[in-house]
Amino acid sequence: MGDTGFFGFKFTSGGNTYYGWGEIHIQGLSTSPYTITRAYYNNTPFAPITVGDTGSAVPEPSACALALLAAGGVAAYRGRRKQVAA
């Protein structure tokens, strides 16, 4: 109880096998006896992964789209703002 440990897992998707690892914290006897605090998998089929390896940080496509949308909104706002005489 109160321990933290690691576990490995594998799953199959589209005929490919992927491997990963997770970190788990065991609270003991409670309504939620454990919490998975981190989990990662190698997105290259059949490639191994080492516990602690988080790979390279690649933003999700939705995050990139949101950033581009925000930049476009700022550009449109600045373009429509009226110039104030100095």
C-alpha positions in Angstrom: 0.0 0.0 0.0 1.3 3.4 -0.9 3.7 1.9 -3.4 4.5 3.0 -6.9 5.6 0.6 -9.7 5.7 0.0 -13.4 3.9 -2.4 -15.7 4.4 -3.4 -19.4 1.6 -3.9 -21.9 1.1 -4.8 -25.5 -1.9 -4.4 -27.8 -2.8 -5.2 -31.3 -4.4 -2.7 -33.7 -4.9 -3.2 -37.5 -2.8 -6.4 -37.4 0.2 -4.7 -35.8 1.5 -5.2 -32.3 2.5 -2.2 -30.1 4.4 -2.3 -26.8 4.2 0.2 -23.9 4.7 0.8 -20.2 2.8 2.5 -17.4 3.4 3.8 -13.9 0.9 2.8 -11.3 0.4 4.0 -7.7 -1.3 1.6 -5.3 -3.3 3.5 -2.6 -4.6 0.4 -0.8 -8.1 -0.3 0.3 -10.3 2.6 -0.9 -12.9 3.4 -3.5 -10.0 3.9 -6.0 -7.3 1.4 -5.0 -4.9 2.4 -7.7 -4.0 5.3 -10.0 -2.2 5.1 -13.4 0.0 8.2 -13.3 1.8 7.8 -16.7 1.5 5.5 -19.7 3.4 5.5 -23.0 3.6 3.2 -26.0 5.9 3.0 -29.0 3.9 4.0 -32.1 6.2 1.9 -34.4 4.7 -1.5 -34.8 6.6 -4.4 -33.3 9.3 -2.0 -31.9 10.4 -2.4 -28.2 10.1 0.3 -25.6 12.1 0.8 -22.4 10.4 1.8 -19.2 11.0 5.5 -18.8 11.2 6.1 -22.5 8.6 8.8 -23.5 9.7 9.2 -27.1 10.0 12.5 -28.7 7.3 15.1 -27.9 5.1 15.5 -31.0 2.1 17.8 -30.7 -1.2 16.3 -31.7 -2.7 17.5 -35.0 -5.6 19.1 -33.2 -3.2 21.2 -31.1 -1.5 22.5 -34.2 -4.9 23.3 -35.9 -6.0 25.2 -32.8 -2.8 27.2 -32.7 -3.2 28.1 -36.4 -6.8 29.1 -35.9 -5.8 31.4 -33.0 -3.0 33.0 -35.0 -5.5 33.6 -37.9 -7.9 35.2 -35.5 -5.3 37.5 -34.1 -4.2 38.5 -37.7 -7.8 39.2 -38.7 -8.4 41.2 -35.6 -5.3 43.3 -36.1 -6.1 43.8 -39.8 -9.6 45.2 -39.0 -8.5 47.5 -36.2 -8.8 51.1 -37.1 -5.6 53.2 -37.1 -5.6 55.8 -34.4 -4.1 59.2 -35.4 -1.0 60.1 -33.4 
